[in-house]
Amino acid sequence: MKSLFLPLALTVGAALTGCGPGAAKSAPVAPPTLLITPEDLITAHTGSVSAGPLITGSIQPDRRADLRAEVSAIVLAVLKENGQAVRKGDLLVRLDDTAIRDSLLSAQEAERVGVQAADQAERQLQRLSTLRASGMASTQQLEDAEIRRNNTQSDLSAARARLVQARQQLQRTEARAPFDGIVSDRKVSAGDTAQIGKELLKVIDPRSLRFEGLVSSDAIQSVHAGQAVSLRVNGYGSQDFSGRIRLVSPTANATTRQVEVLVDIVGEAPARLAGLYAEGRVEAATTTAIVLPASSLVREGDRTWAWRVADNRLQKVALTLGERDPRRGDFVVRAGVADGDRLLRHPIGTLRDGQAVQHAASAPTAASPASAPTR
């Protein structure tokens, strides 16, 4: 009897074992559905890829003025602060003009006396000329009167020149805006002593910006005036600015062997660009390709992958990469994805090929005070 039931007992035990907890652990488990929002995806697009030398430098205003003291005087008032807009002719800095006004009054008085003396000498000359014609005055008297007339006219011309100079000096006690713009750098305050040549403040026109950059002399053969330049400015993230080369310096820096390049900013640009570091790529050659950011790529040894979302499933696709943009850090994709494919922006290591995907709405932003519920 035992020999008959032993196989049956083993069979039943094996069946019970297959239904126990151990069997649940060995059975394949489907990966959980991946919940993604539109912000988690990027769309591959075919666009133009520029190849050319890199230019590094800073954004500077094309119109800028350093206002300096033209007379030695005490600063009475500074009427504009950094960042304030000014119009052409606006008074920016006023210097003490007490001594200059005294000189102006003295010059005005000298000019008045000179006019009187010149008129008197002219009338005397006319009288003597009449008397000489009738024989009642000598030639010597006429010549002396003519000399006095000429001397008084010379004195009058000198007095008028001093008057003009005094008025110019008075005007120089007021520093005015040379054009419409903003104050970029205030150098003095009320009470400072301004010597001749001392910088008072700087005015720039933020609408006239240019990129002052340097390019390696090894690549200078491919840089020419009129070429388009794509710019990225430190502080403005991935925002692109366009420019066009105005001129290329004919000489290189003796120390760095780099060549200066001036690039005009094309289109509207924020005023706060002035002074910021920037990098530009000269569009010496343009090709068409798909470009992906490095954050969407997954490296596995020498191979590169991306996660594509199609038919509500994840697909692990192998990529063939081209050159990398050293300025943006993006990669040119030669093969693996097509125009219009949707890819994960920041893939993680726990993803599985074929994993189900569920689309959700964008994450809600923080409620503004106006939209917050009231109590």
C-alpha positions as CSV (number, residue, x, y, z in Angstrom):
1,M,0.0,0.0,0.0
2,K,2.8,2.5,0.8
3,S,4.5,1.9,-2.5
4,L,1.2,2.7,-4.3
5,F,0.5,6.0,-2.5
6,L,4.0,7.4,-2.5
7,P,4.1,8.7,-6.0
8,L,0.6,10.1,-5.6
9,A,1.8,11.9,-2.4
10,L,4.8,13.4,-4.2
11,T,2.6,14.5,-7.0
12,V,0.1,16.2,-4.7
13,G,3.0,17.8,-2.7
14,A,4.6,19.1,-5.9
15,A,1.2,20.6,-7.0
16,L,0.8,22.3,-3.6
17,T,4.3,23.6,-3.7
18,G,3.7,25.1,-7.1
19,C,0.7,27.0,-5.6
20,G,2.6,28.3,-2.6
21,P,4.4,31.6,-1.9
22,G,7.5,30.4,-3.6
23,A,5.8,30.1,-6.9
24,A,4.6,33.8,-6.7
25,K,8.2,34.9,-6.3
26,S,9.4,33.1,-9.4
27,A,6.5,34.1,-11.7
28,P,7.3,37.2,-14.0
29,V,5.9,40.5,-12.7
30,A,4.7,43.1,-15.1
31,P,6.4,46.5,-14.6
32,P,4.2,49.2,-13.2
33,T,2.6,51.7,-15.6
34,L,4.7,54.8,-16.1
35,L,2.8,58.1,-15.5
36,I,4.3,60.9,-17.6
37,T,3.3,64.6,-18.2
38,P,3.9,66.7,-21.4
39,E,6.9,68.2,-19.6
40,D,8.6,64.8,-19.4
41,L,8.7,64.5,-23.2
42,I,10.6,66.1,-26.0
43,T,9.8,65.9,-29.7
44,A,12.6,65.2,-32.2
45,H,12.7,67.8,-34.9
46,T,14.9,68.2,-38.0
47,G,16.6,71.5,-38.0
48,S,19.6,73.3,-39.3
49,V,22.9,72.6,-37.6
50,S,25.6,75.2,-37.9
51,A,29.3,74.3,-38.0
52,G,31.9,76.9,-37.6
53,P,34.5,78.4,-35.2
54,L,33.6,79.4,-31.7
55,I,33.8,83.1,-30.6
56,T,34.0,84.0,-26.9
57,G,33.6,87.4,-25.4
58,S,31.0,89.8,-23.9
59,I,28.0,91.9,-24.9
60,Q,28.8,95.6,-25.0
61,P,26.8,98.7,-26.0
62,D,27.8,100.1,-29.3
63,R,27.0,103.7,-28.1
64,R,28.5,104.5,-24.7
65,A,29.9,107.6,-23.2
66,D,32.2,108.2,-20.2
67,L,31.3,111.6,-18.8
68,R,34.3,113.2,-17.2
69,A,34.9,116.5,-15.4
70,E,36.1,119.3,-17.6
71,V,36.7,121.7,-14.8
72,S,38.0,121.3,-11.2
73,A,35.1,121.8,-8.8
74,I,33.1,120.3,-6.0
75,V,30.2,118.0,-7.0
76,L,27.0,119.6,-5.9
77,A,24.5,117.0,-7.0
78,V,24.2,113.7,-8.9
79,L,20.7,113.6,-10.4
80,K,20.5,110.1,-11.8
81,E,21.2,106.7,-10.3
82,N,22.4,103.5,-12.0
83,G,19.8,102.0,-14.2
84,Q,17.7,105.1,-14.6
85,A,16.7,106.1,-18.1
86,V,17.9,109.5,-19.4
87,R,17.0,111.6,-22.4
88,K,19.4,113.5,-24.6
89,G,20.3,116.8,-22.8
90,D,19.1,115.7,-19.3
91,L,21.2,117.2,-16.5
92,L,23.1,114.3,-14.8
93,V,25.8,116.0,-12.6
94,R,26.1,119.5,-11.4
95,L,29.4,121.0,-10.2
96,D,30.1,124.1,-8.1
97,D,30.2,127.1,-10.5
98,T,30.8,129.9,-8.0
99,A,34.4,130.8,-9.2
100,I,33.4,130.4,-12.8
101,R,30.5,132.7,-12.5
102,D,32.8,135.4,-11.0
103,S,35.1,135.0,-14.0
104,L,32.0,135.3,-16.3
105,L,31.0,138.6,-14.7
106,S,34.5,139.9,-15.0
107,A,34.6,138.9,-18.7
108,Q,31.2,140.5,-19.3
109,E,32.4,143.8,-17.7
110,A,35.7,143.7,-19.7
111,E,33.7,143.2,-22.9
112,R,31.4,146.1,-22.1
113,V,34.4,148.4,-21.5
114,G,36.0,147.2,-24.7
115,V,32.9,148.0,-26.7
116,Q,32.8,151.6,-25.3
117,A,36.5,152.1,-25.9
118,A,36.3,150.8,-29.5
119,D,33.2,153.0,-30.2
120,Q,35.0,156.1,-28.8
121,A,38.2,155.4,-30.8
122,E,36.1,154.9,-34.0
123,R,34.3,158.2,-33.5
124,Q,37.6,160.0,-32.8
125,L,39.1,158.5,-36.0
126,Q,36.1,159.7,-38.0
127,R,36.3,163.2,-36.6
128,L,40.1,163.5,-37.4
129,S,39.5,162.2,-40.9
130,T,37.0,165.0,-41.5
131,L,39.4,167.6,-40.0
132,R,42.3,166.2,-42.1
133,A,40.2,166.6,-45.2
134,S,39.7,170.3,-44.4
135,G,43.4,170.8,-43.4
136,M,42.6,171.3,-39.7
137,A,44.4,168.1,-38.4
138,S,47.8,166.7,-39.1
139,T,48.6,163.4,-40.7
140,Q,50.3,162.3,-37.4
141,Q,47.1,162.9,-35.5
142,L,45.1,160.9,-38.0
143,E,47.6,158.0,-37.8
144,D,47.6,158.1,-33.9
145,A,43.8,157.9,-33.9
146,E,43.9,155.0,-36.3
147,I,46.4,153.1,-34.1
148,R,44.2,153.7,-31.1
149,R,41.1,152.4,-33.0
150,N,43.0,149.3,-34.0
151,N,44.3,148.7,-30.4
152,T,40.8,149.1,-28.9
153,Q,39.4,146.6,-31.5
154,S,42.1,144.1,-30.6
155,D,41.3,144.5,-26.9
156,L,37.6,144.1,-27.6
157,S,38.2,140.8,-29.5
158,A,40.3,139.5,-26.6
159,A,37.6,140.5,-24.1
160,R,34.9,138.7,-26.2
161,A,37.1,135.6,-26.4
162,R,37.5,135.6,-22.6
163,L,33.7,136.0,-22.3
164,V,33.1,133.0,-24.6
165,Q,35.6,130.9,-22.7
166,A,33.9,131.8,-19.4
167,R,30.5,130.8,-20.7
168,Q,32.0,127.5,-22.0
169,Q,33.5,126.9,-18.6
170,L,30.1,127.6,-17.0
171,Q,28.5,125.0,-19.3
172,R,31.1,122.5,-18.3
173,T,29.9,122.6,-14.7
174,E,26.8,120.6,-15.9
175,A,27.2,117.1,-17.2
176,R,24.3,116.3,-19.6
177,A,23.3,113.1,-21.3
178,P,24.8,113.0,-24.9
179,F,22.0,110.7,-26.1
180,D,19.0,108.7,-25.0
181,G,19.9,105.7,-22.8
182,I,20.5,104.6,-19.2
183,V,23.1,105.4,-16.6
184,S,25.3,102.3,-16.3
185,D,27.9,103.3,-13.8
186,R,27.9,106.2,-11.3
187,K,31.3,107.2,-10.1
188,V,30.8,110.3,-7.9
189,S,28.6,111.6,-5.1
190,A,27.7,115.0,-3.8
191,G,30.7,116.5,-2.0
192,D,33.4,114.8,-4.0
193,T,36.1,116.9,-5.5
194,A,36.2,116.5,-9.3
195,Q,39.5,117.1,-10.9
196,I,39.8,117.7,-14.6
197,G,39.5,114.3,-16.3
198,K,37.8,112.5,-13.3
199,E,35.1,110.1,-14.5
200,L,31.6,111.1,-13.3
201,L,29.4,108.4,-14.7
202,K,28.7,106.3,-17.8
203,V,25.8,106.4,-20.1
204,I,25.0,103.6,-22.5
205,D,22.3,103.1,-25.2
206,P,21.0,99.6,-24.5
207,R,19.3,99.4,-27.9
208,S,22.7,99.4,-29.7
209,L,24.4,96.2,-28.6
210,R,27.3,94.4,-30.1
211,F,29.2,91.2,-29.3
212,E,32.9,91.8,-28.8
213,G,34.5,88.4,-29.1
214,L,37.8,86.6,-29.8
215,V,38.3,83.8,-32.2
216,S,41.3,81.5,-32.5
217,S,43.8,82.4,-35.2
218,D,43.7,78.8,-36.4
219,A,40.0,79.3,-37.5
220,I,40.3,82.8,-38.8
221,Q,40.3,81.7,-42.4
222,S,36.6,80.7,-42.1
223,V,35.5,84.0,-40.5
224,H,34.4,86.9,-42.7
225,A,32.4,90.1,-42.4
226,G,28.7,89.5,-43.0
227,Q,28.5,86.0,-41.7
228,A,25.6,85.0,-39.4
229,V,26.4,84.2,-35.7
230,S,24.3,82.3,-33.2
231,L,24.8,83.6,-29.7
232,R,24.1,82.3,-26.2
233,V,24.5,84.7,-23.3
234,N,25.4,83.6,-19.8
235,G,22.3,84.1,-17.6
236,Y,19.8,83.5,-20.4
237,G,19.9,79.7,-20.4
238,S,19.1,78.2,-23.8
239,Q,17.8,81.3,-25.3
240,D,19.4,82.0,-28.7
241,F,20.3,85.5,-30.0
242,S,21.3,86.2,-33.6
243,G,24.1,88.4,-34.8
244,R,26.1,89.3,-37.9
245,I,29.8,89.9,-38.1
246,R,30.6,93.6,-38.7
247,L,34.3,93.4,-38.9
248,V,37.3,91.2,-38.2
249,S,40.4,92.8,-36.8
250,P,43.4,92.7,-39.2
251,T,45.8,91.9,-36.4
252,A,46.0,89.2,-33.7
253,N,46.7,89.7,-30.0
254,A,50.4,89.4,-29.5
255,T,50.0,87.3,-26.3
256,T,47.0,85.0,-27.0
257,R,47.2,84.9,-30.8
258,Q,43.4,85.5,-30.9
259,V,41.7,87.8,-33.3
260,E,39.0,90.3,-32.2
261,V,35.6,90.1,-34.0
262,L,32.8,92.6,-33.7
263,V,29.3,91.2,-34.1
264,D,26.1,93.3,-34.4
265,I,23.1,91.9,-32.4
266,V,20.2,91.4,-34.8
267,G,16.6,92.1,-33.7
268,E,15.3,93.1,-30.3
269,A,17.5,92.3,-27.3
270,P,17.0,92.9,-23.6
271,A,18.8,95.9,-22.1
272,R,20.3,93.8,-19.4
273,L,22.6,91.9,-21.8
274,A,25.2,94.6,-21.6
275,G,28.4,93.3,-19.9
276,L,27.4,89.7,-19.8
277,Y,29.7,86.9,-21.0
278,A,28.6,85.2,-24.3
279,E,29.6,82.5,-26.7
280,G,28.9,82.6,-30.4
281,R,29.1,80.0,-33.2
282,V,29.9,81.3,-36.7
283,E,27.6,79.7,-39.2
284,A,30.3,78.9,-41.6
285,A,28.5,75.8,-42.8
286,T,24.9,74.7,-42.3
287,T,23.5,71.2,-42.4
288,T,20.2,69.5,-41.6
289,A,19.9,66.9,-38.8
290,I,18.1,65.9,-35.7
291,V,19.7,67.3,-32.5
292,L,19.0,65.9,-29.0
293,P,20.1,67.2,-25.6
294,A,22.5,65.1,-23.6
295,S,19.9,64.7,-20.8
296,S,17.7,62.5,-23.1
297,L,20.5,60.0,-23.9
298,V,21.5,56.9,-22.0
299,R,25.0,55.6,-22.2
300,E,25.8,51.9,-22.0
301,G,29.5,51.4,-22.7
302,D,30.1,52.4,-26.3
303,R,26.4,52.3,-27.1
304,T,23.8,55.1,-26.8
305,W,20.1,54.7,-26.3
306,A,17.0,56.8,-26.0
307,W,13.5,55.9,-24.8
308,R,10.8,56.5,-27.3
309,V,7.1,56.7,-26.4
310,A,4.8,55.1,-29.0
311,D,1.4,53.5,-28.7
312,N,1.5,54.1,-25.0
313,R,4.6,51.9,-24.6
314,L,8.2,52.6,-24.0
315,Q,10.6,51.6,-26.8
316,K,14.4,51.4,-26.2
317,V,16.0,52.6,-29.4
318,A,19.7,52.5,-30.3
319,L,21.2,55.8,-31.6
320,T,24.0,56.6,-33.9
321,L,25.5,60.0,-32.8
322,G,27.4,62.6,-34.8
323,E,29.4,65.6,-33.5
324,R,28.5,67.4,-30.4
325,D,27.9,71.2,-30.2
326,P,30.6,72.3,-27.7
327,R,28.5,75.4,-26.9
328,R,25.1,73.9,-26.3
329,G,26.2,70.4,-25.4
330,D,23.6,68.8,-27.8
331,F,24.3,65.8,-30.0
332,V,23.6,65.4,-33.7
333,V,21.7,62.1,-34.2
334,R,22.6,60.3,-37.4
335,A,20.2,57.3,-37.0
336,G,17.8,55.8,-34.5
337,V,15.0,58.4,-34.3
338,A,12.9,60.2,-36.9
339,D,11.4,63.6,-37.1
340,G,8.4,63.8,-34.8
341,D,9.3,61.0,-32.4
342,R,8.5,61.7,-28.8
343,L,11.3,60.8,-26.3
344,L,11.7,60.9,-22.6
345,R,13.5,64.1,-21.5
346,H,15.2,62.6,-18.4
347,P,15.1,58.8,-18.5
348,I,15.9,56.8,-15.3
349,G,17.6,53.5,-14.9
350,T,14.5,51.4,-13.9
351,L,12.7,51.7,-17.2
352,R,11.9,48.6,-19.2
353,D,11.4,48.1,-22.9
354,G,7.7,47.7,-23.6
355,Q,6.6,49.3,-20.3
356,A,3.1,50.7,-20.4
357,V,2.8,54.5,-20.3
358,Q,-0.1,56.6,-19.1
359,H,-0.3,60.3,-20.0
360,A,-1.3,62.8,-17.4
361,A,-2.0,66.5,-17.4
362,S,0.8,69.0,-16.6
363,A,1.7,69.4,-13.0
364,P,-0.3,72.3,-11.4
365,T,1.7,75.4,-10.6
366,A,1.6,77.2,-7.3
367,A,-1.6,79.2,-6.9
368,S,-1.2,82.9,-7.1
369,P,-2.6,85.1,-4.3
370,A,-5.5,86.1,-6.5
371,S,-6.5,82.5,-7.2
372,A,-5.9,81.2,-3.7
373,P,-9.1,80.2,-1.9
374,T,-10.2,82.6,0.7
375,R,-11.3,81.7,4.2
